[in-house]
Amino acid sequence: MRKTSSGIRSRDRLAKLARNVPRPVERELWARAAGRCQFSGCNRILYKSPITQERVHISEKAHIYSFSTGGPRGQGPLKKMKRLLDSLDNLILVCHDCHRKIDKEKDGGRYSAALLKEWKLEHEKRISIVTGVAPHKSSTVVLYGANIGDEVSPLHPMRVHCAMFPQSYPSEEKPICLGMSWEGKDDQPDYWKTEERNLRTKFDRFIRPRVLESGHFSIFGLAPIPLLIRLGTLFTDKVPAEVYQLRREPEQTWQWSKTFRNTEYRIHPPGTSQHQAALIIALSAPISRQRVTAVLGENVSIWELTVASPHNDFLRSRSQLSKFREVVRQLIIQIGERHGSNMPLAIFPAMPVSTAVELGRVRMPKADMPWIIYDHNSKIGSFTKALDIL
C-alpha cells in the first residue's frame, strides 16, 4: 500500500511540474494576447481589477486540448505528443470566469478545440494589426447617435473599431459620444432645437479642443439626416476625417466593401432660376417634386441630385462617397451662381448617413447660401422644416 500511495503522490508531483508552463512560452502567450482575455467578446484586461483598477494578476492559461487525459476536449491529436500540451499553440489566455465556462463540459460542449483555436487566432491577429499600425494612423473615434423615430441608435464601440482596421486604429479605448439620451422624438416641436443645441455644445466641449492635437477623426453617425448634416458643418472639410457608412446587407457592418463601385450621380437642373431654390437629394429613396411644392408652393426652382436606382443600401465603398463629395460640392457652387449667395437653399434629403455628414462638411459658410433643411415627418406624411444652417 505504501508503494502504491507513494507512486500516486509521485505521479501527482510530476503532473504539477508538467503543468508549469515554461516562462518563455508564458511570456509570448501574454505578448500575443496583449494582456487581455482571448475568449471572444470578453477582451477583459488581465493585469488589473475591472472594478477598482488595482494592479492584480487575474489571468489563467487554459489548455485547448486538455493536459489531463480525461479533461475537457480530451487530448485529441496531442495524445501521442504530450510534450506539446504546454506549447504556445495549445494555450489560450483567459480570465477565471471564461476559463470555467470553456471547461464546464467534459467534451467542451459548445467550446470545441476548433472554436478556441479560431478565437485565439482572431484575437492575436487583431493585436498584431493594432500594434503594427504606424503612429500617424491613429484616429479619434466619434460616435453620434440620436433618436430616430421610435428607435435608439445602435452604435457599439467594438463594432466601429473593427471597421477602421487596417487603415487606422482608435487613439483611445473609449470613443467620444456626442449623442444624448432622452425621450424626445423627431415629430415633437422642440426636438430639432434641443438636439442641435446639444450637438453644438458637445462638439465645442469634446471635439474642438482636439482638432489641433488629434490630427484625424473617424466619424460614425446614425441619426436623423438634418442632424448629421449639421454635424458635418461643425467638422468642415478642413479637419482630416473619414466618415463611415453602416451597411445592412449581406450582414450589418460598418466596414467598407473592398469591391470598387463606380456610381453615376445624376443632376437635374430646373428650367428657370427665377424662384426660390430647392434641392432634392434622392439617393436612398426617390422624392417626387410634388412633395416639395406641397411645402414651398408652385413658385420654386427645383434641382435634383440622384442615382439610377435610389435605395437605402446603395453606398458600399469609399470610392462612391468620394465621388459624392466631388459632385455635391460642384453642385452647391453651381446653384449659388444661378441663384445668388444670399438666396436660401431649401434641401429635401433622402440619403445615406455618411453622405449627409459629407454634405455638411463640404459647405463653405462664408461663400455658400444659407441652407434650410427639411425632414420627412412620418406622422403627417410630408416634409417639415427641421434646421436652419446660416
N, C-alpha and C positions, 0 to 999 in steps of 0.2 A: 504494500500500500504506500509505503514511504517513497518507493521509486516512482510509482505512478503519480503520486502527488507532486513529487519533485519534478517529474517530467512535464506535468501540466504547467507548474509555475515557470519552468524553463521556457516552454513554448510561449506563455503569456509575455515573458520579458522580451523574447525575440520579436513578438508581434508589436509590442510597444516601440521597440527600437526601429522596426521596419516602418512604422507609421511616422517616424520623424523624417519629414521631407527634407532633403538636402538644402542647405542655405542658398546655394546658387539658384536652385530651381524656385525656391520660395521668393527670392528677390525678383527674378524675372516674371513670375506669376503676378506679383504686386505691380511691377512696372507696366506689364501689358494691360492690366485691368485699371491702371491709374488710381488704385486705392478705392475702387468702387465695386459694389456688388454686381456680379455678372448675370444674375437672374433677370431675364427680360422684363423690363418695366419697373424694376426696383431701382437700380442705379444708386443705391444708398452709399454715402461716404462712410468708409470703414475705419477711419482714424480719429473720429470724434463723435460725441453724442449728438444725435439729431435734435435733441430737446435742449440740453444745457450748453451744447457746443464745447464741452470739456474734451480734452485730448484723451481718448480711450481707444483701446485696440478691440474692435468688435468683428474682426474678420475670421472666417473659417475656411480651411482648404478642403473642399469637398471632392471626393473621388467620383468621376463619371462612371467608370467600371469599378465595382466595389473592391476595397482592399481585402476584405474577408470573403471566403468562398460563398457564404450564404447571405451576403449583404445585398442592398438594393441594386438592381440591374445586373447582378452577378458579375463575373469577371470576363465574360464574352471572349473575344479573341486574345485577351491577355492572360488567359488561364494558364497557358504554357509559357508565358513570358512575364513572370511575376515581377521581375526587376523593372518593368515598365509601368507598374501600377502607380508608382510615385513619380512618374515622369511629368513634365510640363503639359504634355498633350492630354493627360488623363486627369488633370486637376482644374477645378473651376473655383474662383474666389467668390465667396458669398457671405452674407450676414447670417447670424444664427437662425433667424426666422425662416429665411429661404432655404437654409440647409435642412432644417426639419421638414420643410414642405416637400423637397425633392426626394427625401429618403423615407417618407412616411410609409409608402407601399414597398413590399419586398421586391416586387418586379419593377419598381419605379413608377408604376401606374402611368399617368399621362406624361411623366417626365422621363422619357426614354433617353438612352445614351445618345442617340442620333440628335434628339432635340437639344440636349445640353451642349453637345459639340457645336451645333448650329448657333446657339446663343453665345457661346464662348467666342466663336469666330466673328460674329457680328459685332460684339462688344469691342473686341480687340481691333477690329478694322476701323470702327468709329474713333477709338482713341488714337489710332495711327494717323487718321485723316486730320483730326483736330490738332494734334501736336506737330503735324508735318506742314501745316499751312503757314506761309510766311506772315510775319507780323503786320505787314501792310494790308493784309486781307481781313483784319479784324473789323467787325461791324457792330454798331449798336442796334439792337433789335427793338422795334417799336410796334406795339400791338394797339390797334384801335378798334374796339367793338362797341356798338351801341344797339339798343333795342330795335329790331326790325319787325314791325307789326307785332305779332304775339310771340316772336322768337327771341331768345337771348343768344348773342353771337358766340359760336363755339370755337374760340381761339385757345389753342393749347401750346405752351412754350416748347415742349419736346417735339411736337409735330412741325412747328415752324423752324426750329433749329435744324432738323434733318433736311429741310428743303434748301438750306443755304450751302451745304457741302457739295463739292469741294471748293467752290468759287470763293467762299468766305466762311467765317465762323464767328459766333457771338463773342463780343468783347467782355461780357459779364454773364454770370449764371442766370440772373433774373432780367427779363426784358422790361422796358418802360411801357406801362399800360396807361393809355390816355382816355379810355372809356370810363363811364361811371355807371353804378348800379342804382336804378330807381324804377319806379313803376310807370313812368311816362311812356306814351305811345305816340307814334308819328301823326295821328289824326287829332291830337289834342292841341288847343290854341298856343300854349306856352312851350310845346315840345322843342321846336326848332331854336327858339331863343335860348332856352335853357341848355340844350346840348351844344350849341355853338359857343356860348359863353364858357361852358366847362372845357370845351376843346381848346379855346384860346388861352384860358387860364393855365391849364396843364401843360400846354405847349411852351408857354413863356416860362413856366417853372422848371420843367424837366428837360425840354429839348433845346431851347435857345442857348442856355449856358454851355451845352455840349457841342454846339455846332463847330466851334473852332478846335476843340480838343479831341473830339471823336473822329473826325475825318470822314466817316462813312456811316450811313444808316441803312437798315433793311426794314422795309415797311410792309406790314401785314394788316389789312383792313377788312372788316366785314360789318358794314354799317349802311344806313340809307345813303343813296348816291349824293344828295346835296352836301351831306356832312363830309363825305370822302373828297369831294371837290374842294371843300373848304380846307380840309387837311392839306391837300396838295398846294393850295395858295400860301399856306403858312411855311411849308418847306421851301417852295420855289425850286427852280432848276439850278440854282447856284449852289445848293447843298448836294454833295455827292450822295446818291441814294439809289437803291434798287427796290422797286415795288413788285410785290408778288401777287399771284392770282390763284385763288382756290379753284381747283379743277374737280369736278364731280364724277367724271367717267374716265376709265372703267372703274376707278376707285377714288375716293375722296383724298386729295393730296394737294399740298402747296408746291410740290416740285414741278419745275417746268418740264415739258416734254423735250426729249433730245432730238426729236424729228423736226427738221426745218419746215416751217409753214409760210407760204407766201400768200398774204391776203390782199385782195384788191379793195381798197376803200373808195367808195363812190361818193362824189359831191354833186348835189343837185341844187344849183343856184336859183333864186327867184326870178320871175320875169321883169320885175321892177324893184328899184331901191328907194322908192318914194315914201314908203311906210316904215313903221317900227320894225326892226329886225328881230327875227326869231330863228333859233337854230334847233332843229330836230337831230338828236344823235341816236340813231336806231341801229344798235349793234347786237344787243341781246334779245331784242323783240322789235317788230315793226310798230311805227306810230303813225296813225293817219293824220293828215293835215286838218281834218275836221275837229280833231281833239284840241288843236292849237287855236283855231278860230273860235271854238266854243268858249275859250278863256279870254282871248285878246280881241276878238271881233274879226270882221272880214278885212279890214284895212291893215294888213300885216304882210311883210315880205318874208317868206319862209325859205330858209336854207335847210338842206338836209345832208347829213353825213351818215352813210350806211354801208352795208356789205351785201353781197349777192343773196345770202340766206341768213338773216339775223336769227340767232338763237343763243341761249344762255350759257353755252359751253364752247363757243367757237374759238375763244382766245386760249391757246395752249402753249405758246412758245414765246421766248424773249424777242424773237425777230418780229412777231406780229405787234407786240407792244411798242417796240422801237419805231416801226413803221407808222403806228398810230400817232406817236408824238410828233413825228415829222409832218404828217398830213394835217393834223389838227392845228399845229402852230401856224402853218401857212394859211389855213382856212380862216383863223381868227384875224390874221393880218388883212386878208382879202375882204372880210366883212367890214372891218374898221375903215378900210379905204373907200368902200362903197357907201357906207352909212355915216361915217364920221366918228371920231373917238369919243364924242360927248353923248351920242345916242346910246341908250341902254340896250343890251342884247338879252333877250329872253331865251333861256335854254331849257329844252324839254328832253331829258335824258332817259334812255333805256340802254344801259351799258355795263360791261363787267367792272368789278370794283377797282381793278388795277388801272383801267383806262380813266376812271373817274378821278383817281388821285393824280394821274399824269396830266389830265386836262387842267387841273388846278395848278400843277407845277409849271406848265408852260405859259401860264398867264403872266403878262408883264404889267404890273399895277400902274406904272406911270405912263404907259403907252396905250394900253387896251381900254376899250369902252367898259362901263360898268356892266356887271352881269346880274340878272335876276334868274335864280334857279328855281324851277318848278319840280314838283314831285307828284307821282300818281297816288291819289288817295283812294284806297280800295273801298272804303265805306260809302263814298259818294260817287265812285266810279269815274272820276275825272282828275285832271291835273289841278293842283293848288299851289299857290306861291309858298316857297319854303324859306329861302335865304336871299339876301342882297349882298353882293360882293362888289365893293366900290374900288 
